[in-house]
Amino acid sequence: MSKLARYDPFSLSRIDPLEDIDDLFKGFFVRPVAFEGRPQMQIKMDVKESDDTYTVHADIPGVKKDDIHVSIDGNQVSISAETKEEKEEKKGEKVLRSERYSGKVVRSFTLAHDVDEAKAQAKYSDGVLELSLPKKAVSSARKLAIQ
């Protein structure tokens, strides 16, 4: 006859430590960790395509024009913006709540066609960055004569 054991739900001897650690961290690295009380700045965009140009409208409110940088590398476009925290406290005044973001945010995306960097234009007005990104002319194939 086999040995009978009484079930104890609080016993640590039945726990497989490797399996339980996997369950503990499952999904932990799937989402980035957000710090409570700190607002997150995001760049929200609309990208439109016509026959010869991409037009991008990116919402970047509260950022100075000089703190926005756009880089183009072939069909890869990156937009970065940085805001600096300004601390000004007067005597007898304390900050009860601060929801304004300070830091750096970057947004990159890939387009279907290469962009002509020389003809690209950018305008920033009322918190909206507008990019006009002309498509690079496709070079036509050249037929070589065999000698």
C-alpha positions in Angstrom: 0.0 0.0 0.0 1.3 3.5 -0.8 2.0 6.1 1.8 -0.9 8.6 2.3 -0.1 12.2 3.1 -2.4 14.8 4.5 -2.8 17.9 2.2 -1.6 21.1 3.8 -2.4 24.2 1.6 0.1 26.3 3.6 3.0 24.0 3.2 6.1 25.3 1.5 7.4 21.9 0.5 4.9 21.6 -2.4 6.0 24.9 -4.1 8.2 24.6 -7.1 10.3 27.8 -6.8 11.2 28.1 -10.4 7.6 27.9 -11.6 6.4 30.4 -9.0 9.1 32.9 -9.9 8.1 32.7 -13.6 4.5 33.4 -12.6 5.5 36.3 -10.5 7.3 38.1 -13.3 5.0 37.0 -16.2 4.0 40.1 -18.1 6.3 42.4 -16.0 8.6 43.3 -19.0 5.7 43.5 -21.5 4.6 47.0 -20.5 7.0 49.8 -19.6 7.0 50.8 -16.0 5.1 54.1 -15.4 6.0 56.2 -12.4 2.9 57.2 -10.5 2.4 60.9 -10.3 4.7 61.7 -13.3 2.8 62.7 -16.5 4.1 61.1 -19.7 4.6 63.3 -22.8 3.7 61.7 -26.1 4.0 62.8 -29.7 0.8 62.0 -31.5 1.0 62.1 -35.2 -1.0 62.0 -38.5 0.8 60.9 -41.6 -0.7 61.5 -45.0 0.7 60.4 -48.4 0.1 62.0 -51.8 1.8 61.0 -55.1 5.0 62.8 -54.4 5.0 63.9 -50.7 4.4 62.7 -47.2 2.8 65.2 -44.8 3.2 64.7 -41.1 1.3 66.6 -38.4 2.8 66.0 -34.9 1.3 67.4 -31.7 4.1 68.6 -29.5 2.5 71.2 -27.1 4.4 73.3 -24.7 7.8 72.8 -26.4 9.9 75.6 -27.8 10.8 75.5 -31.5 14.5 75.3 -30.7 14.0 72.2 -28.6 12.5 70.1 -31.4 14.8 68.1 -33.7 13.9 66.2 -36.8 16.3 63.8 -38.5 15.8 62.0 -41.8 17.9 58.9 -42.9 16.5 57.4 -46.1 13.0 56.4 -45.2 13.5 56.6 -41.4 12.2 59.8 -39.7 12.9 60.7 -36.1 11.3 63.5 -34.1 12.6 64.4 -30.7 11.5 67.1 -28.3 12.8 68.2 -24.9 11.2 70.3 -22.3 13.1 71.7 -19.3 11.6 72.0 -15.8 11.5 75.5 -14.6 11.5 75.8 -10.8 10.4 79.0 -9.3 9.3 79.1 -5.7 8.5 82.2 -3.9 8.9 82.6 -0.2 5.9 81.4 1.7 4.6 79.5 -1.4 4.6 75.8 -1.8 3.7 73.6 -4.8 0.6 71.5 -4.1 0.5 69.7 -7.5 2.7 69.8 -10.6 1.5 68.0 -13.7 3.8 69.6 -16.3 6.2 67.3 -17.9 9.9 67.8 -18.2 12.2 65.5 -20.1 12.8 64.2 -23.5 10.6 62.2 -25.9 11.5 60.6 -29.2 9.2 59.2 -31.9 10.6 57.4 -35.0 8.8 55.9 -37.9 9.6 54.3 -41.3 8.0 55.4 -44.6 7.5 53.3 -47.7 9.7 55.5 -49.9 13.0 57.3 -49.2 12.7 61.0 -48.4 14.5 63.8 -50.3 16.2 65.5 -47.3 17.2 68.5 -49.4 13.6 69.5 -50.2 12.1 68.6 -46.8 10.5 71.4 -44.8 9.3 71.8 -41.2 7.0 74.4 -39.6 6.0 74.7 -35.9 3.0 76.7 -34.9 0.5 76.5 -32.0 2.0 73.2 -30.6 1.8 71.4 -34.0 4.9 70.4 -36.0 4.1 70.1 -39.7 6.6 68.2 -41.9 6.5 68.2 -45.7 8.6 65.2 -46.8 9.0 64.9 -50.6 9.6 61.4 -51.9 13.0 60.9 -53.5 12.8 60.4 -57.3 13.1 56.8 -58.2 16.1 56.3 -60.4 15.2 54.7 -63.7 17.0 51.5 -64.6 19.7 51.8 -67.2 20.3 49.1 -69.7 24.0 48.3 -70.3 25.2 47.4 -73.7 27.4 44.2 -73.7 30.6 44.5 -75.7 
